[in-house]
Each structure stands twice: as structure tokens, then as C-alpha cells.
Amino acid sequence: MKITALKFLLFSIVLSSCGQSAEQNAAQEKRFLDSINASKDQELLNEKRRLDSASAAGQQQILEQQQAMQTEASESSEQYYLKQQIIDLTSKLAAEEERLSDLKQPKFLRSANEKADQIEYQTRIVEELRSEIADLEKQIVN
């Protein structure tokens, strides 16, 4: 019986030493859980990067749309400003042409030289106004 008990004891010792210890099992379990957590962290990081990228692209698109709208608004306000200038210059031109036609009429106590000088000066003013109007109209077309 001693031999059987001794064999049984020896067999138990060998059997218990063949497997991993509790500490080794805990360490292996911890490494396994750490690798799963690292994988999840990496997936979350990738998802966050993707969302940040999509968000940045969306923000860039919104910014481009806002800039386009501001450009349109500034162009239309510039067009409006140019048209207002043309209207103002056209009314000035009409007044200056009226004055030119008035200067061409004979006046009492005005010499021929005075009349010629006044007409020449007024004609220059009218031509400058017409030139300014033409330049503004070219700017509107472009």
C-alpha cells in the first residue's frame, strides 16, 4: 500500500506541475484582455480620425460655400455700386449738356473768344463724363 500511495503522490505532483500556475494563467488572461482593449482603442481611434476627417471636409465645404456667397454678394454689391455711379454720371452729363447748349446761345456783352473758350471748356467736361460712363460700363461687363 505504501507503494500505491507513493505512486499516487508522485502522479499528483507530476500532474499538478504539468499545467500553468494560477499566476501564469492570470498573466496570460491579462495579456489577452490587454490585446483586446488595445484593438478596441485602435478601432475607436481610427473611427475618430475618420469622423474628424469627414467633419473637416464638411467644414471646408461649408467655408467654401460661405466664401462663394460672400464673393457673389460683393460682386453684386460692386455691380450695384457701379450702376449707381453710371446713373449719377448720366444725370450730371445731362445737366452739363444742357449747360453746353445754353453756352452756344448768344449772350449779351460776351465776346466771341469768351464764347469759344466757354464752349471748349464745357465740351471737355461733357467728353470726360462720357468717358467715365463708358469705363464704368466696361467694368460692369467684365
C-alpha positions, 0 to 999 in steps of 0.5 A: 500500500505504501507503494500505491500511495507513493505512486499516487503522490508522485502522479499528483505532483507530476500532474499538478506541475504539468499545467500553468500556475494560477499566476501564469494563467492570470498573466496570460488572461491579462495579456489577452484582455490587454490585446483586446482593449488595445484593438478596441482603442485602435478601432475607436481611434481610427473611427475618430480620425475618420469622423474628424476627417469627414467633419473637416471636409464638411467644414471646408465645404461649408467655408467654401460655400460661405466664401462663394456667397460672400464673393457673389454678394460683393460682386453684386454689391460692386455691380450695384455700386457701379450702376449707381455711379453710371446713373449719377454720371448720366444725370450730371452729363445731362445737366452739363449738356444742357449747360453746353447748349445754353453756352452756344446761345448768344449772350449779351456783352460776351465776346466771341473768344469768351464764347469759344473758350466757354464752349471748349471748356464745357465740351471737355467736361461733357467728353470726360463724363462720357468717358467715365460712363463708358469705363464704368460700363466696361467694368460692369461687363467684365 
